[in-house]
Amino acid sequence: MIKVYVGVGSNIDSRYHIRTGLEDLQRHYGKLIVSSVYESLALGFEGDNFHNLVVSFETQDSPHTVIETLKNIEQAHGRNQPCEATSFQSRTLDLDLLLYGDQVLQDLSVPREDILKYAFVLLPLAEIAPAEKHPVTGQSYAELWDAFEQKDRQQLWKVGKI
């Protein structure tokens, strides 16, 4: 079994879409480890605040199958896949494969660059996997969060659990 980490986000009817998205993930993958939910401002566009968290589960699915499952769940929640030019937009549900074990899969952008760029990804990941190490940097997620330089510019508010 491979341990997988997925970033979850929404800024359209967030509580509903995150809760039901997690139910869909649980039906497909079983037991989930779920971080707290964090609220943040929309980055890159004008929009409602986002709610974000990270979940982990174990699977035997290939990384391609996991991504396909995530896309299917997004679409079931009314998510239209944006073209690259409009990737900064409101979303009912956003599910991103962050990590697939300790594998580096450049064709799938795993580990996802967002881990090192965005507080709303790194903080919840550090919360549920503080001692796990980033497969490229070799640093733990707790160490990466402690050294994260954008904390003041990418503020988060802990909302709690879903």
C-alpha positions in Angstrom: 0.0 0.0 0.0 1.2 3.5 -0.9 0.5 6.5 1.4 -1.1 9.3 -0.6 -1.6 13.0 0.4 -4.3 15.1 -1.3 -4.9 18.8 -1.0 -8.6 19.7 -0.7 -10.0 23.2 -1.3 -13.3 25.0 -2.0 -14.6 28.5 -2.0 -18.2 27.8 -3.3 -20.5 26.3 -0.6 -17.3 25.1 1.0 -18.6 23.2 4.0 -21.0 21.1 1.8 -18.5 20.4 -1.0 -15.6 19.5 1.3 -17.8 17.3 3.6 -19.3 15.4 0.7 -16.0 15.3 -1.2 -14.4 13.7 1.9 -17.3 11.2 2.0 -16.6 10.3 -1.6 -12.9 9.8 -0.9 -13.7 7.7 2.1 -16.1 5.5 0.1 -13.4 4.9 -2.5 -10.3 4.7 -0.3 -11.4 3.8 3.2 -10.0 5.4 6.3 -8.8 9.0 5.8 -6.5 11.0 8.0 -7.8 14.6 7.9 -6.1 17.8 8.9 -7.9 20.8 10.3 -9.6 23.2 7.8 -7.9 26.5 7.2 -9.4 29.6 5.6 -7.4 31.9 3.4 -7.9 34.7 0.9 -8.3 33.8 -2.7 -4.8 34.0 -4.4 -4.4 35.4 -7.9 -8.0 36.6 -8.3 -10.9 38.4 -6.6 -13.1 35.8 -5.0 -14.6 34.4 -1.8 -12.2 33.0 0.8 -11.1 29.4 0.4 -11.3 26.6 2.9 -8.3 24.1 2.5 -7.1 21.0 4.2 -5.0 17.9 3.5 -6.1 14.3 3.7 -4.1 11.1 3.6 -5.0 7.5 2.8 -3.4 4.3 1.7 -4.1 2.8 -1.7 -2.9 0.2 -4.2 -4.2 2.4 -7.1 -1.6 3.8 -9.5 -1.0 7.5 -9.3 -2.8 7.9 -12.7 -5.8 6.1 -11.2 -5.8 8.2 -8.1 -5.7 11.4 -10.2 -8.6 10.1 -12.4 -10.6 9.3 -9.2 -9.9 12.8 -7.9 -11.0 14.4 -11.2 -14.2 12.3 -11.2 -15.1 13.4 -7.7 -14.4 17.0 -8.6 -16.7 16.7 -11.6 -19.4 15.1 -9.5 -19.3 18.3 -7.4 -19.8 20.5 -10.5 -16.2 21.4 -11.0 -15.4 22.3 -14.6 -11.7 21.8 -15.4 -10.3 25.2 -16.2 -8.0 26.0 -19.0 -4.5 26.9 -18.0 -5.1 30.7 -18.5 -8.1 30.7 -16.0 -6.7 28.4 -13.3 -7.2 31.1 -10.7 -10.9 30.9 -10.2 -13.6 29.9 -7.7 -14.1 26.2 -7.2 -16.8 24.0 -5.8 -14.1 21.3 -5.0 -10.4 21.1 -5.8 -8.6 17.8 -5.2 -4.9 17.8 -5.9 -2.5 14.8 -5.6 0.3 16.2 -3.5 2.3 13.1 -2.7 2.3 9.5 -3.8 4.5 7.8 -1.3 8.1 9.1 -1.6 8.0 9.0 -5.4 9.0 11.8 -7.7 6.8 11.7 -10.8 7.7 14.6 -12.9 5.1 13.8 -15.6 2.4 14.2 -12.9 4.0 17.1 -11.0 4.4 14.9 -7.9 5.4 16.0 -5.4 3.2 19.0 -6.2 5.1 22.3 -6.2 2.3 23.9 -4.2 3.7 22.2 -1.1 6.6 24.5 -1.1 4.7 27.6 -2.4 1.5 27.9 -0.5 0.8 28.1 3.3 -2.7 26.6 2.7 -1.0 23.4 1.5 2.1 23.2 3.7 0.5 23.9 7.1 -2.2 21.2 7.0 0.3 18.8 5.5 2.7 19.6 8.4 -0.1 19.1 10.8 -0.9 15.5 9.8 2.6 14.5 8.6 5.1 16.6 10.6 7.9 14.0 10.5 7.4 12.8 6.9 10.1 14.1 4.6 9.7 15.9 1.3 11.0 13.5 -1.4 13.1 16.2 -3.1 14.3 18.5 -0.3 14.7 15.7 2.3 13.3 18.1 5.0 10.3 17.2 7.2 7.1 19.0 6.6 7.4 20.5 10.2 10.8 21.8 9.3 9.6 23.2 6.0 6.7 25.0 7.8 9.0 26.4 10.4 11.2 27.9 7.7 8.3 29.0 5.4 9.0 32.6 4.6 5.5 33.5 3.3 3.6 33.1 6.6 3.0 36.9 6.9 1.9 37.3 3.3 -0.2 34.1 3.1 -2.3 34.3 6.2 -4.5 31.4 7.3 -7.2 31.1 9.9 -7.9 27.7 11.5 -11.6 26.9 11.0 -11.5 23.6 12.7 -12.6 20.2 11.5 -15.3 19.3 8.9 
